[in-house]
Amino acid sequence: MYSLDWKIGFTGPESSGKTTLVNWLAEELKLSVSPEFARSYLAINPSYSQDTLAFMAQRQFNENNKAQICDTEMLVFYVWSTEKYGQVSPLIQELLKEQRIHHYFLCAPDIPWEKDPLRENPHDRERLFDCYKNLLEEWRLPFSVLKGSLDQRKSMIITQLDKLKNR
């Protein structure tokens, strides 16, 4: 069992390996995880509005507060809302301010995009990656970029967690 008294979040554009890495890390270190709420919600209710997006963000936020690893967090909803609606609801903005993630892993889209009925942006993942990176830097949030193969990403995660643990 890995001792972790803080929360980590995985963020980045769709189909960049977030869920794969979250599931691996949770299993590897026996840590609790909050799965991506929007995925299960949209599988049942595929159409959504800006209000629905805020609802999904609130549910994700609540679940994230119970876990050590967050598959999706409020930056995802912030970027998603900006891209889809050109603005971010006050609720999502407030949830992002209240979110307490100690370290973010930003997943680069340097792996092949996988088709999925819930995915919307196969052609601009690099631009979206830059949006995430710019927000993390602008808000001075602690993060590491994960690139390369799955094994390389796993190694980067463990190395970074060990550094954080030894602070």
Long-range contacts (C-beta under 8 A, 24 or more apart in sequence): 1-29, 1-30, 2-28, 2-29, 2-30, 2-31, 2-161, 3-165, 4-29, 4-31, 4-68, 4-161, 4-165, 6-68, 6-102, 6-103, 6-164, 7-64, 7-67, 7-68, 7-69, 7-70, 7-100, 7-101, 7-102, 8-68, 8-69, 8-70, 8-101, 8-102, 8-103, 8-104, 8-105, 8-161, 9-64, 9-69, 9-70, 9-73, 9-75, 9-99, 9-101, 9-103, 9-104, 9-105, 10-69, 10-70, 10-71, 10-72, 10-73, 10-104, 10-105, 10-107, 11-72, 11-73, 11-75, 11-76, 11-104, 11-105, 11-106, 11-107, 11-132, 11-136, 11-143, 12-106, 12-107, 12-108, 12-109, 12-128, 12-129, 12-132, 13-107, 13-109, 13-121, 13-125, 13-128, 13-129, 13-132, 14-113, 14-116, 14-119, 14-120, 14-121, 14-125, 14-128, 15-109, 15-111, 15-112, 15-113, 15-114, 15-116, 15-119, 15-122, 15-125, 16-107, 16-108, 16-109, 16-111, 16-125, 16-129, 17-107, 17-111, 17-146, 17-150, 17-153, 18-71, 18-72, 18-107, 19-71, 20-150, 21-105, 21-107, 21-146, 21-150, 21-153, 21-154, 21-157, 22-69, 22-70, 22-71, 24-154, 25-69, 25-157, 26-69, 28-154, 31-67, 31-68, 31-69, 32-66, 32-67, 32-68, 32-69, 33-67, 33-68, 33-69, 33-70, 33-71, 34-60, 34-63, 34-64, 34-66, 34-67, 34-69, 34-70, 34-71, 34-72, 35-63, 35-71, 36-60, 36-71, 36-72, 37-63, 37-72, 38-72, 38-118, 39-118, 42-118, 43-118, 46-117, 46-118, 50-81, 50-84, 50-85, 50-87, 50-89, 51-89, 53-77, 53-80, 53-81, 53-84, 53-85, 53-89, 53-92, 54-89, 54-91, 54-92, 57-89, 57-91, 57-92, 57-95, 58-91, 58-95, 61-95, 61-98, 61-99, 64-99, 64-101, 70-101, 73-99, 73-101, 73-104, 74-99, 75-104, 75-132, 75-135, 75-136, 78-135, 79-128, 79-131, 79-132, 79-135, 82-131, 83-121, 83-128, 83-131, 84-120, 101-141, 102-142, 102-164, 103-142, 103-143, 103-144, 103-160, 103-164, 104-136, 104-141, 104-142, 104-143, 104-144, 105-143, 105-144, 105-146, 105-157, 105-160, 106-132, 106-133, 106-136, 106-143, 106-144, 106-145, 106-146, 107-146, 107-153, 108-145, 108-146, 108-147, 110-147, 110-148, 111-150
